[in-house]
Amino acid sequence: MDTTTIVLVLAAIVTVSIVIIVLSQMRERARIERARKIAANEDAYNRANRLLSEIPGQYLTGDLKLLLIRRMEDACNELSGLKANLPVRQWRESTRELKAQVLEKRDTTQPVKIDSPEKSNYVKELLQNLFKMIEAMHKQGRLDSASAKKNLKYVLFLVHKTHADLHVFQARDYVRQNQLRKAIHAYHLASTEMGKSKDNPLAMKAVKSFRTRIKELEAMGPEGYQSGASESKLDREWDTFLHDDEWKKKADYDD
């Protein structure tokens, strides 16, 4: 075998080796990218499902529930296309049933009383995660700008309401103990929290109502509890604040 042939054979071997290495690297990159996409979509499904089941019922509107369900559906579709070794069919059936329940107004999401700083902070964390998810959906083109803006604005309002809920609970407790000064302070704190959503008509209605309640308590003497300080229109309405047509009258979140 002459020198030229030897060189050509070696060149061929090197070329083949390089091609094999490149193809191997491409397959490995594709495997890693597929695994990354599967993990990301599995996380997206679980995150949306957790938010749907753990955010208290009084905070979730029908639109927010459907938005979370849409994210779960998108994740299932992505996972199905990736042929992931996950119970995607079961997830899809579960998501379809959840969607039907919401559309038919028979879902079982329950309200939760915000009666401790721990609960308030936990719900706030859930709502912040929802805020980030909506932002991500918008950036990924899964949600149009108008819908994203509307929902982000509303979720931010809900974050403020979690703190107001806690202050209202504490105020009621102080009133029952006839500690009217502390109750007034708690209602002031609730008013401040709702005032952070000053562009929301519903929040401004709440602020006015808190101010009225504060004046009621300020007008009461030492026998305030016995004279009925424990009951007020605000206290009766606050628990249904987000779902009461009277509170929502003229409220427009699209402005």
C-alpha positions in Angstrom: 0.0 0.0 0.0 1.5 3.3 -1.1 1.7 6.5 1.0 -1.2 8.2 -0.8 -3.5 5.3 -0.1 -2.5 5.2 3.5 -3.2 9.0 3.8 -6.6 8.6 2.2 -7.5 5.7 4.4 -6.5 7.7 7.5 -8.3 10.7 6.3 -11.4 8.6 5.8 -11.2 7.1 9.2 -10.8 10.6 10.8 -13.8 11.9 8.8 -16.0 9.0 9.8 -14.9 9.4 13.4 -15.7 13.1 13.4 -19.2 12.4 11.8 -19.9 9.7 14.4 -18.9 12.1 17.2 -21.0 14.9 15.8 -24.0 12.7 15.4 -23.6 11.3 18.9 -23.4 14.8 20.3 -26.5 15.9 18.4 -28.4 12.9 19.7 -27.2 13.6 23.2 -28.2 17.3 22.9 -31.6 16.3 21.5 -32.0 13.8 24.4 -31.1 16.5 27.0 -33.4 19.0 25.3 -36.3 16.5 25.3 -35.7 15.7 28.9 -35.6 19.4 29.7 -38.9 20.1 27.9 -40.6 17.1 29.6 -39.4 18.3 33.0 -40.5 21.9 32.3 -44.0 20.9 31.2 -44.5 18.4 34.0 -43.6 21.2 36.4 -45.9 23.6 34.6 -48.8 21.1 34.9 -48.1 20.4 38.6 -47.7 24.1 39.4 -51.0 25.2 37.7 -52.8 22.2 39.3 -51.4 23.2 42.8 -52.5 26.8 42.4 -56.0 25.7 41.3 -56.4 23.5 44.3 -54.7 25.5 47.0 -55.6 29.1 46.3 -58.7 29.7 48.5 -62.0 29.7 46.6 -62.9 33.3 47.4 -59.9 34.5 45.4 -60.4 32.5 42.2 -62.7 33.9 39.6 -64.0 31.7 36.8 -61.5 33.5 34.4 -58.6 32.7 36.7 -59.6 29.0 37.0 -60.0 28.6 33.3 -56.6 30.3 32.8 -55.0 27.8 35.1 -56.8 24.9 33.3 -55.6 26.2 30.0 -52.0 26.1 31.2 -52.6 22.5 32.3 -54.0 21.6 28.9 -51.1 23.2 27.1 -48.7 21.2 29.3 -50.5 17.9 28.5 -50.4 18.7 24.8 -46.7 19.3 24.9 -46.0 16.2 26.9 -48.1 14.1 24.6 -46.1 15.4 21.6 -42.9 14.5 23.4 -44.2 11.0 24.2 -43.3 11.5 27.8 -43.4 8.5 30.2 -46.0 10.2 32.4 -49.7 9.6 33.0 -50.6 12.3 30.5 -53.9 10.7 29.4 -55.0 10.6 33.0 -54.0 14.2 33.5 -55.8 15.3 30.4 -59.0 13.5 31.5 -58.8 15.1 34.9 -58.2 18.6 33.4 -61.2 18.1 31.0 -63.4 17.3 34.0 -62.2 20.3 35.9 -62.9 22.5 33.0 -66.5 21.2 32.6 -67.0 21.7 36.4 -65.9 25.4 36.1 -68.0 26.1 33.0 -71.0 24.5 34.5 -70.4 26.3 37.9 -70.2 23.0 39.9 -66.5 23.0 40.9 -65.8 22.5 44.6 -63.1 25.1 45.3 -63.7 26.2 48.9 -63.1 29.5 50.6 -60.6 29.6 53.4 -60.7 32.0 56.4 -57.6 34.1 56.6 -57.1 34.1 60.3 -53.4 34.1 60.9 -50.3 35.8 59.4 -49.1 32.3 58.3 -52.2 31.8 56.2 -52.0 35.3 54.8 -48.4 34.9 53.8 -49.0 31.4 52.3 -51.9 32.7 50.1 -49.8 35.7 49.1 -47.0 33.3 48.0 -49.5 31.3 45.9 -50.8 34.5 44.3 -47.3 35.7 43.5 -46.7 32.4 41.8 -49.9 32.9 39.8 -48.7 36.3 38.8 -45.4 34.9 37.5 -47.2 32.2 35.6 -49.4 34.7 33.9 -46.3 36.8 33.0 -44.6 33.6 31.6 -47.7 32.7 29.5 -47.8 36.2 28.0 -44.0 36.0 27.1 -44.5 32.6 25.6 -47.4 33.8 23.4 -50.0 31.7 25.3 -51.9 34.8 26.5 -52.6 38.0 24.6 -51.6 41.3 26.0 -55.1 42.5 27.0 -55.9 39.3 28.9 -52.5 39.3 30.5 -52.8 42.9 31.7 -56.3 42.4 33.0 -55.4 39.2 35.0 -52.1 40.6 36.3 -53.9 43.7 37.6 -56.5 41.6 39.3 -54.0 39.1 40.9 -52.0 42.1 42.3 -55.3 43.4 43.8 -55.8 39.9 45.4 -52.4 40.1 47.0 -53.4 43.3 48.8 -56.7 41.7 49.8 -55.0 38.8 51.5 -53.5 41.3 54.0 -56.8 43.2 54.3 -58.5 39.9 55.1 -56.2 39.2 58.0 -56.6 42.8 59.4 -60.4 42.5 59.1 -60.4 39.1 61.0 -58.2 40.7 63.7 -60.5 43.8 63.9 -63.6 41.6 64.4 -61.8 39.7 67.1 -60.8 42.9 68.9 -64.4 44.2 68.6 -65.6 41.0 70.3 -63.2 41.6 73.1 -64.4 45.2 73.2 -60.9 46.5 72.4 -62.2 49.2 70.0 -58.9 51.1 69.7 -57.1 48.0 68.4 -60.1 47.2 66.1 -59.9 50.7 64.6 -56.2 50.4 64.0 -56.8 47.0 62.3 -59.4 48.5 60.0 -57.0 51.3 59.2 -54.4 48.7 58.2 -57.1 47.0 56.0 -58.0 50.3 54.4 -54.3 51.0 53.6 -53.9 47.6 52.0 -56.9 48.0 49.7 -55.8 51.6 49.0 -52.7 50.1 47.2 -55.2 49.1 44.4 -56.5 52.6 44.0 -57.1 52.0 40.3 -59.6 49.2 41.2 -63.2 50.5 41.8 -64.0 47.5 44.0 -61.0 48.3 46.3 -62.0 51.9 46.6 -65.5 50.8 47.6 -63.9 48.7 50.4 -61.8 51.7 51.5 -64.9 53.8 51.9 -66.6 51.1 53.8 -63.7 50.7 56.1 -63.7 54.4 56.8 -67.4 54.3 57.6 -66.8 51.3 60.0 -64.0 53.2 61.7 -66.3 56.2 62.3 -68.9 53.9 63.7 -66.4 52.4 66.2 -65.0 55.9 67.1 -68.5 57.0 67.9 -69.1 54.2 70.4 -68.3 54.5 74.1 -66.9 52.0 76.5 -70.1 49.9 76.2 -69.6 49.5 72.5 -69.7 45.7 72.4 -73.0 45.5 74.3 -74.5 48.2 72.0 -73.8 46.1 68.9 -70.3 46.9 67.9 -69.7 43.3 67.0 -72.1 43.6 64.1 -71.9 45.8 61.0 -72.9 45.9 57.4 -69.2 45.7 56.5 -68.6 42.6 58.5 -71.6 40.9 57.0 -70.6 41.8 53.4 -66.8 41.3 53.6 -66.8 37.5 53.4 -68.5 37.7 50.1 -66.7 40.8 48.9 -65.3 39.3 45.7 -68.5 37.5 44.7 -71.3 39.9 45.7 -73.0 41.8 42.9 -73.7 44.7 45.1 -70.0 45.2 45.9 -69.1 44.7 42.2 -71.6 47.1 40.9 -69.9 49.5 38.4 -66.5 47.8 38.9 -64.6 47.4 35.7 -61.2 45.7 35.7 -60.5 46.4 32.1 -60.1 50.1 32.6 
